[in-house]
Amino acid sequence: MRMEVLKERWWKNLNIPNSFTAGTVAQSSQVNENFSAVATAILPTFTFTITGTLTTGTNLTPALIAHNALTIEKAYAYVKTAPTGASIIVDINVNGTSIWGATPANRLTVAAAAQTGSQTTFDTTSLVEGDILTVDLDQVGSTVAGVDLTIELKCS
């Protein structure tokens, strides 16, 4: 269910370090520290969507570009209509190479009859500014392929 994905989103771990009282002067360094905390929580997430009935293929979404050096922490998937007969298997590529190149068994998977999946094990975790991220679907459900897939790649 979608709520399983949402409960692990950025706001779950958001910690605003400073609070302020109306009518008092705020120190700019504290305001900046709060903005930094929010930026750190929300900016390093890449979101890919594939709409409609899913089919296998390569480079199925618009490419996304890493905006600075990042570390991949977790990948999430949500599909509106669950696959049946087989799992959905997602491959995420950095500059054309799978982040699960050495261990493809660890690719992001949405099990048959499920709507969500996640993965925290990767062969490649480092991104540098300018890296290009793309998505392949290596497998879809064999009876019902699955419909409307959202993929999020959480980085720090």
LOMAR-233098 format. One record per residue (C-alpha): chain; x, y, z. Coordinates in steps of 0.5 Angstrom, whole numbers, plus 2048, in hexadecimal, padded with zeros to 3 digits. Layout:
<recs>
<rec A, <X, Y, Z>>;
...
</recs>
This chain:
<recs>
<rec A, <800, 800, 800>>;
<rec A, <802, 807, 7FF>>;
<rec A, <803, 809, 806>>;
<rec A, <808, 804, 807>>;
<rec A, <80C, 808, 802>>;
<rec A, <80A, 80F, 805>>;
<rec A, <80C, 80D, 80C>>;
<rec A, <813, 80D, 80A>>;
<rec A, <814, 813, 807>>;
<rec A, <818, 819, 808>>;
<rec A, <813, 81D, 80D>>;
<rec A, <814, 816, 812>>;
<rec A, <81B, 818, 814>>;
<rec A, <81B, 820, 813>>;
<rec A, <81E, 823, 819>>;
<rec A, <81D, 82B, 819>>;
<rec A, <823, 82D, 81E>>;
<rec A, <820, 834, 820>>;
<rec A, <819, 837, 822>>;
<rec A, <818, 83E, 822>>;
<rec A, <813, 842, 826>>;
<rec A, <80E, 847, 822>>;
<rec A, <810, 84E, 823>>;
<rec A, <818, 84D, 825>>;
<rec A, <81E, 84E, 821>>;
<rec A, <820, 847, 81E>>;
<rec A, <828, 846, 81C>>;
<rec A, <829, 845, 815>>;
<rec A, <82E, 83F, 816>>;
<rec A, <828, 83C, 81A>>;
<rec A, <823, 83D, 814>>;
<rec A, <828, 83A, 80F>>;
<rec A, <82A, 834, 814>>;
<rec A, <822, 833, 813>>;
<rec A, <822, 834, 80C>>;
<rec A, <828, 82F, 80B>>;
<rec A, <824, 82A, 80F>>;
<rec A, <81E, 82A, 80A>>;
<rec A, <823, 82A, 804>>;
<rec A, <827, 824, 806>>;
<rec A, <820, 820, 808>>;
<rec A, <81D, 822, 801>>;
<rec A, <822, 823, 7FC>>;
<rec A, <825, 81D, 7FB>>;
<rec A, <81F, 818, 7F8>>;
<rec A, <81E, 817, 7F1>>;
<rec A, <817, 815, 7EF>>;
<rec A, <816, 811, 7E8>>;
<rec A, <80F, 80F, 7E6>>;
<rec A, <80D, 80A, 7E0>>;
<rec A, <805, 80B, 7DF>>;
<rec A, <800, 806, 7DC>>;
<rec A, <801, 7FF, 7DB>>;
<rec A, <808, 7FD, 7DC>>;
<rec A, <80D, 7FA, 7D7>>;
<rec A, <814, 7F8, 7D7>>;
<rec A, <819, 7FC, 7D4>>;
<rec A, <81F, 800, 7D5>>;
<rec A, <81F, 808, 7D7>>;
<rec A, <818, 808, 7D8>>;
<rec A, <818, 80F, 7DB>>;
<rec A, <81B, 816, 7DA>>;
<rec A, <822, 816, 7DD>>;
<rec A, <823, 819, 7E3>>;
<rec A, <82A, 81D, 7E5>>;
<rec A, <82E, 81D, 7EC>>;
<rec A, <82E, 824, 7EE>>;
<rec A, <834, 822, 7F3>>;
<rec A, <838, 81D, 7F6>>;
<rec A, <833, 818, 7F9>>;
<rec A, <833, 811, 7FC>>;
<rec A, <82D, 80C, 7FB>>;
<rec A, <82A, 80A, 801>>;
<rec A, <823, 807, 7FF>>;
<rec A, <81F, 805, 7F9>>;
<rec A, <817, 805, 7F9>>;
<rec A, <812, 803, 7F4>>;
<rec A, <80A, 804, 7F4>>;
<rec A, <806, 801, 7EF>>;
<rec A, <7FE, 803, 7EF>>;
<rec A, <7FC, 7FC, 7EC>>;
<rec A, <800, 7F6, 7EF>>;
<rec A, <803, 7F1, 7EA>>;
<rec A, <801, 7EA, 7EA>>;
<rec A, <804, 7E4, 7E7>>;
<rec A, <80B, 7E7, 7E8>>;
<rec A, <80F, 7ED, 7EC>>;
<rec A, <811, 7F3, 7E9>>;
<rec A, <818, 7F4, 7E9>>;
<rec A, <81B, 7FB, 7E8>>;
<rec A, <822, 7FD, 7E6>>;
<rec A, <825, 804, 7E8>>;
<rec A, <82B, 806, 7E4>>;
<rec A, <830, 80B, 7E5>>;
<rec A, <833, 80D, 7DE>>;
<rec A, <831, 807, 7DB>>;
<rec A, <833, 802, 7E0>>;
<rec A, <82F, 7FF, 7E5>>;
<rec A, <830, 800, 7EC>>;
<rec A, <82F, 7F9, 7ED>>;
<rec A, <834, 7F7, 7E8>>;
<rec A, <837, 7F1, 7EC>>;
<rec A, <831, 7EF, 7F0>>;
<rec A, <82B, 7EF, 7EB>>;
<rec A, <827, 7EB, 7F0>>;
<rec A, <827, 7F1, 7F5>>;
<rec A, <823, 7F6, 7F0>>;
<rec A, <81D, 7F9, 7F2>>;
<rec A, <817, 7F5, 7F2>>;
<rec A, <810, 7F5, 7F3>>;
<rec A, <80D, 7EE, 7F4>>;
<rec A, <807, 7EB, 7F1>>;
<rec A, <801, 7ED, 7F4>>;
<rec A, <805, 7F3, 7F8>>;
<rec A, <804, 7FA, 7F7>>;
<rec A, <80B, 7FD, 7FA>>;
<rec A, <812, 7FA, 7FA>>;
<rec A, <819, 7FD, 7FD>>;
<rec A, <820, 7FC, 7FD>>;
<rec A, <826, 7FE, 801>>;
<rec A, <82C, 7FA, 7FE>>;
<rec A, <82F, 7FD, 7F8>>;
<rec A, <836, 7FB, 7F4>>;
<rec A, <837, 803, 7F2>>;
<rec A, <835, 808, 7F7>>;
<rec A, <839, 80E, 7F5>>;
<rec A, <836, 813, 7F1>>;
<rec A, <83A, 819, 7EE>>;
<rec A, <837, 820, 7EC>>;
<rec A, <835, 81F, 7E5>>;
<rec A, <834, 817, 7E5>>;
<rec A, <82E, 815, 7E1>>;
<rec A, <829, 811, 7E4>>;
<rec A, <824, 80C, 7E0>>;
<rec A, <81F, 807, 7E1>>;
<rec A, <81E, 800, 7DE>>;
<rec A, <818, 7FB, 7DF>>;
<rec A, <81C, 7F4, 7DE>>;
<rec A, <815, 7F0, 7E0>>;
<rec A, <80E, 7F2, 7E1>>;
<rec A, <808, 7ED, 7E3>>;
<rec A, <806, 7E8, 7DF>>;
<rec A, <7FF, 7E8, 7E0>>;
<rec A, <7FE, 7EF, 7E2>>;
<rec A, <804, 7F3, 7E0>>;
<rec A, <803, 7F9, 7E5>>;
<rec A, <800, 800, 7E4>>;
<rec A, <803, 807, 7E6>>;
<rec A, <80A, 806, 7E9>>;
<rec A, <80D, 80B, 7EE>>;
<rec A, <815, 80A, 7EF>>;
<rec A, <818, 80E, 7F5>>;
<rec A, <820, 80E, 7F6>>;
<rec A, <822, 811, 7FC>>;
<rec A, <829, 814, 7FD>>;
<rec A, <82D, 817, 802>>;
</recs>
